[in-house]
Amino acid sequence: MKHIITAVCLLFFSNIFMTYAWYGHLKNLNNKAWYIAAVLSWCIAFGEYMIQVPANRIGHETLSIGQLKIMQEVITLSVFVPFAVFYMRENLSWNYLWAGFCLLGAVYFVFRG
């Protein structure tokens, strides 16, 4: 269980970096050339990879690749929705809820016996 908790925590933090690298430039660098945004995003993504790679290695000691992937998607959505709503000022829609239900189904099927 220790490996799973460690992996979840590390993946949560790596997702903060990833989400900002992928979407933060849309708010902060929208008046800059795309290649400037790409280079800065790569720099941020380096931090994400430095957390994500050990997280997956630790998690894989207990979980399968499929379980790691579905867990990653749940974490991604749980980081992305607050980022989209509070940082990017996007409207919260029912689609996020439906996506969450779909992921719950994926969690059920990948983690069941």
Secondary structure, 3 states (H helix, E strand, C coil): CHHHHHHHHHHHHHHHHHHHHHHHHHHHCCCCCHHHHHHHHHHHHHHHHHHHHHHHHHHCCCCCHHHHHHHHHHHHHHHHHHHHHHHCCCCCCHHHHHHHHHHHHHHHHHHCC
